[in-house]
Amino acid sequence: MIDDPRTTGELIVTSRLLVMQSKRLMLASVERRLLSGGHDDMRIRAARLHAASDRAHHAYESSVLAWSATSSSEYRLAAYGRLVGLAENLSSELQHGMGDLPAGERFEVSTEVQMLDEFIRQWRDGLLTSVTPTD
């Protein structure tokens, strides 16, 4: 039996955080070497590590949303992060689909995309405010 008083959920979140941090550290190391004259194989490795880092971030975010207390700052950051990501994808999809629309509908969708982009900006500002120290 483990003497650690933390819950299984906290252990899952912590393990996902450690995996994410490890992937980011490996990526940073490869990117530094790439800047100092890396070869094509180094670029391929950096691209793979970037994708692995993105997957690890998504897994960490998902575990926070599933296991962390909704009152925690960690949860709020993950929730806002996920919300911003979804809104950015929606904005991109709407922008790419506007070309096929009649002029009147294109104007409507353009206005909606502008409003969505403003929401995204506000959510990002909220994220920055919540992680900025107040002292």
Residue frames relative to the residue before (quaternion, step in Angstrom):
aa qw qx qy qz dx dy dz
M 1.0000 0.0000 0.0000 0.0000 0.00 0.00 0.00
I 0.3993 -0.7072 0.5368 0.2287 3.55 -1.02 0.82
D 0.3662 -0.7514 0.5131 0.1947 3.57 -0.94 0.92
D 0.4593 0.6859 -0.4457 0.3463 3.58 1.27 0.04
P 0.3560 -0.7742 0.4811 0.2062 3.61 -0.66 1.05
R 0.5009 0.6623 -0.4361 0.3468 3.61 1.20 -0.16
T 0.5179 -0.6433 0.4727 0.3074 3.51 -1.17 0.58
T 0.6776 -0.4716 0.3736 0.4228 3.52 -1.30 0.26
G 0.6379 0.5450 -0.3241 0.4370 3.59 0.97 -0.84
E 0.6576 0.4990 -0.3127 0.4698 3.57 0.94 -0.86
L 0.6447 0.5155 -0.3192 0.4655 3.58 1.04 -0.74
I 0.6309 0.5187 -0.3311 0.4725 3.59 1.04 -0.74
V 0.6539 0.5032 -0.3124 0.4707 3.59 0.89 -0.92
T 0.6639 0.5043 -0.3075 0.4587 3.60 0.88 -0.91
S 0.6677 0.4942 -0.3176 0.4572 3.59 0.90 -0.85
R 0.6506 0.5014 -0.3207 0.4717 3.60 0.98 -0.77
L 0.6130 0.5397 -0.3388 0.4671 3.58 1.09 -0.72
L 0.6696 0.5002 -0.3007 0.4593 3.59 0.91 -0.90
V 0.6295 0.5177 -0.3323 0.4747 3.59 1.02 -0.76
M 0.6533 0.5159 -0.3098 0.4594 3.58 0.92 -0.92
Q 0.6654 0.4993 -0.3053 0.4634 3.58 0.89 -0.90
S 0.6389 0.5266 -0.3260 0.4563 3.59 0.98 -0.80
K 0.6536 0.5063 -0.3121 0.4681 3.58 0.94 -0.88
R 0.6663 0.4992 -0.3065 0.4615 3.58 0.96 -0.84
L 0.6384 0.5158 -0.3287 0.4674 3.60 1.02 -0.72
M 0.6491 0.4993 -0.3190 0.4771 3.59 0.97 -0.82
L 0.6407 0.5217 -0.3209 0.4629 3.58 0.98 -0.84
A 0.6543 0.5124 -0.3186 0.4559 3.60 0.89 -0.89
S 0.6468 0.5230 -0.3170 0.4556 3.58 0.98 -0.81
V 0.6731 0.4812 -0.2904 0.4807 3.58 0.92 -0.91
E 0.6533 0.5098 -0.3240 0.4565 3.60 0.96 -0.77
R 0.6182 0.5242 -0.3482 0.4710 3.62 1.04 -0.68
R 0.6676 0.4835 -0.3023 0.4788 3.58 0.94 -0.85
L 0.6219 0.5434 -0.3350 0.4536 3.57 1.07 -0.72
L 0.6545 0.5152 -0.3073 0.4601 3.59 1.01 -0.79
S 0.7142 0.4174 -0.2544 0.5010 3.58 1.13 -0.58
G 0.7679 -0.4072 0.1877 0.4576 3.56 1.06 0.77
G 0.2151 0.8010 -0.5296 0.1778 3.58 0.92 0.81
H 0.4610 -0.6757 0.5136 0.2591 3.52 -1.28 0.44
D 0.7490 -0.3861 0.2843 0.4573 3.57 -1.34 -0.01
D 0.6403 0.5243 -0.3410 0.4459 3.59 0.99 -0.78
M 0.6215 0.5271 -0.3350 0.4730 3.59 1.15 -0.61
R 0.6222 0.5283 -0.3354 0.4705 3.61 1.06 -0.71
I 0.6439 0.5114 -0.3133 0.4752 3.57 0.99 -0.85
R 0.6534 0.5060 -0.3113 0.4691 3.57 0.95 -0.86
A 0.6407 0.5179 -0.3225 0.4662 3.60 1.00 -0.83
A 0.6489 0.5105 -0.3208 0.4641 3.60 0.95 -0.82
R 0.6555 0.4995 -0.3138 0.4716 3.60 0.96 -0.81
L 0.6727 0.4847 -0.3017 0.4707 3.58 0.94 -0.84
H 0.6003 0.5467 -0.3594 0.4600 3.58 1.09 -0.65
A 0.6624 0.4894 -0.2983 0.4824 3.59 0.93 -0.90
A 0.6557 0.5035 -0.3117 0.4684 3.61 0.98 -0.83
S 0.6327 0.5247 -0.3205 0.4708 3.57 1.07 -0.74
D 0.6375 0.5186 -0.3174 0.4732 3.59 1.02 -0.79
R 0.6595 0.4968 -0.3073 0.4732 3.58 0.97 -0.87
A 0.6484 0.5133 -0.3153 0.4656 3.58 0.99 -0.81
H 0.6312 0.5207 -0.3306 0.4703 3.59 1.04 -0.75
H 0.6515 0.5080 -0.3112 0.4697 3.57 0.96 -0.86
A 0.6520 0.5065 -0.3136 0.4691 3.61 0.97 -0.84
Y 0.6395 0.5133 -0.3224 0.4729 3.58 1.01 -0.81
E 0.6566 0.5152 -0.3026 0.4603 3.56 0.88 -0.98
S 0.6559 0.5120 -0.3049 0.4634 3.59 0.96 -0.89
S 0.6676 0.4905 -0.3121 0.4651 3.59 0.94 -0.82
V 0.6120 0.5320 -0.3492 0.4696 3.59 1.06 -0.70
L 0.6857 0.4825 -0.2893 0.4618 3.58 0.88 -0.92
A 0.6939 0.4706 -0.2757 0.4701 3.59 1.09 -0.65
W 0.8329 0.2925 -0.0937 0.4604 3.59 0.91 -0.91
S 0.6549 0.5299 -0.3339 0.4229 3.62 1.06 -0.51
A 0.5887 -0.5566 0.4518 0.3736 3.53 -1.26 0.45
T 0.5046 -0.6737 0.4482 0.3010 3.58 -0.89 0.90
S 0.6402 0.5270 -0.3276 0.4528 3.60 1.21 -0.34
S 0.5632 0.6266 -0.3869 0.3749 3.61 1.23 -0.20
S 0.5627 -0.5926 0.4510 0.3589 3.56 -1.17 0.58
E 0.5757 0.5874 -0.3637 0.4373 3.58 1.12 -0.65
Y 0.6595 0.5009 -0.2957 0.4762 3.58 0.97 -0.90
R 0.6646 0.5066 -0.3147 0.4502 3.59 0.85 -0.92
L 0.6425 0.5171 -0.3268 0.4614 3.60 0.96 -0.82
A 0.6690 0.4888 -0.3014 0.4719 3.58 0.92 -0.89
A 0.6591 0.5095 -0.3154 0.4545 3.59 0.92 -0.86
Y 0.6686 0.4750 -0.2994 0.4875 3.60 0.90 -0.88
G 0.6314 0.5406 -0.3304 0.4472 3.58 0.98 -0.81
R 0.6685 0.4846 -0.2916 0.4830 3.55 0.94 -0.90
L 0.6369 0.5319 -0.3172 0.4592 3.58 1.01 -0.84
V 0.6541 0.5002 -0.3087 0.4762 3.59 0.92 -0.87
G 0.6540 0.5220 -0.3150 0.4478 3.60 0.92 -0.87
L 0.6631 0.4927 -0.3004 0.4768 3.57 0.94 -0.88
A 0.6630 0.5018 -0.3070 0.4630 3.58 0.93 -0.87
E 0.6375 0.5166 -0.3343 0.4635 3.62 0.99 -0.75
N 0.6433 0.5108 -0.3249 0.4688 3.59 0.97 -0.79
L 0.6490 0.5126 -0.3112 0.4681 3.57 0.96 -0.87
S 0.6472 0.5194 -0.3179 0.4586 3.59 0.91 -0.89
S 0.6585 0.5112 -0.3015 0.4628 3.57 0.94 -0.90
E 0.6609 0.5038 -0.3074 0.4636 3.58 0.93 -0.89
L 0.6519 0.5083 -0.3144 0.4667 3.58 0.97 -0.83
Q 0.6564 0.5129 -0.3146 0.4551 3.59 0.94 -0.86
H 0.6850 0.4876 -0.2919 0.4558 3.58 0.92 -0.85
G 0.7018 0.4711 -0.2688 0.4619 3.60 1.11 -0.57
M 0.5008 0.6950 -0.4132 0.3089 3.59 1.22 -0.24
G 0.6021 0.6128 -0.3599 0.3638 3.59 1.01 -0.69
D 0.6980 0.4782 -0.2660 0.4620 3.58 1.13 -0.62
L 0.6008 0.5962 -0.3434 0.4070 3.58 1.28 -0.15
P 0.5574 -0.5605 0.4765 0.3849 3.58 -1.23 0.42
A 0.7068 -0.5071 0.2943 0.3957 3.59 -1.17 0.60
G 0.6681 0.5109 -0.3108 0.4427 3.62 0.87 -0.87
E 0.6816 0.4619 -0.2805 0.4934 3.56 0.94 -0.88
R 0.6034 0.5617 -0.3528 0.4427 3.58 1.06 -0.74
F 0.6374 0.5188 -0.3216 0.4703 3.59 1.02 -0.83
E 0.6437 0.5271 -0.3154 0.4564 3.58 0.95 -0.91
V 0.6901 0.4711 -0.2805 0.4724 3.57 0.81 -1.03
S 0.6178 0.5488 -0.3386 0.4500 3.58 1.03 -0.77
T 0.6482 0.5082 -0.3029 0.4795 3.57 1.01 -0.86
E 0.6573 0.5056 -0.3061 0.4676 3.58 0.97 -0.86
V 0.6353 0.5186 -0.3279 0.4690 3.58 1.01 -0.78
Q 0.6340 0.5215 -0.3311 0.4653 3.60 0.99 -0.78
M 0.6528 0.4977 -0.3142 0.4769 3.59 0.97 -0.81
L 0.6449 0.5160 -0.3127 0.4690 3.58 0.97 -0.85
D 0.6510 0.5092 -0.3129 0.4680 3.59 0.97 -0.83
E 0.6256 0.5195 -0.3335 0.4771 3.59 1.10 -0.65
F 0.6183 0.5210 -0.3375 0.4821 3.59 1.03 -0.75
I 0.6388 0.5292 -0.3214 0.4566 3.57 0.94 -0.91
R 0.6460 0.5159 -0.3198 0.4628 3.59 0.93 -0.89
Q 0.6678 0.4974 -0.3001 0.4654 3.58 0.93 -0.90
W 0.6503 0.5041 -0.3234 0.4674 3.60 0.97 -0.81
R 0.6377 0.5126 -0.3326 0.4691 3.60 0.99 -0.78
D 0.6325 0.5191 -0.3287 0.4715 3.59 0.99 -0.83
G 0.6406 0.5235 -0.3137 0.4661 3.58 1.04 -0.80
L 0.6245 0.5262 -0.3291 0.4741 3.56 1.06 -0.74
L 0.6742 0.4959 -0.2972 0.4595 3.55 0.88 -0.96
T 0.6390 0.5215 -0.3202 0.4660 3.57 1.00 -0.81
S 0.6974 0.4867 -0.2948 0.4357 3.59 0.88 -0.85
V 0.7245 0.3962 -0.2606 0.5003 3.64 1.13 -0.39
T 0.5670 0.5900 -0.3894 0.4229 3.60 1.24 -0.15
P 0.4482 -0.6869 0.4945 0.2876 3.60 -0.81 0.96
T 0.3542 -0.7652 0.5062 0.1810 3.57 -1.04 0.80
D 0.5786 0.5995 -0.4077 0.3736 3.65 1.12 -0.05
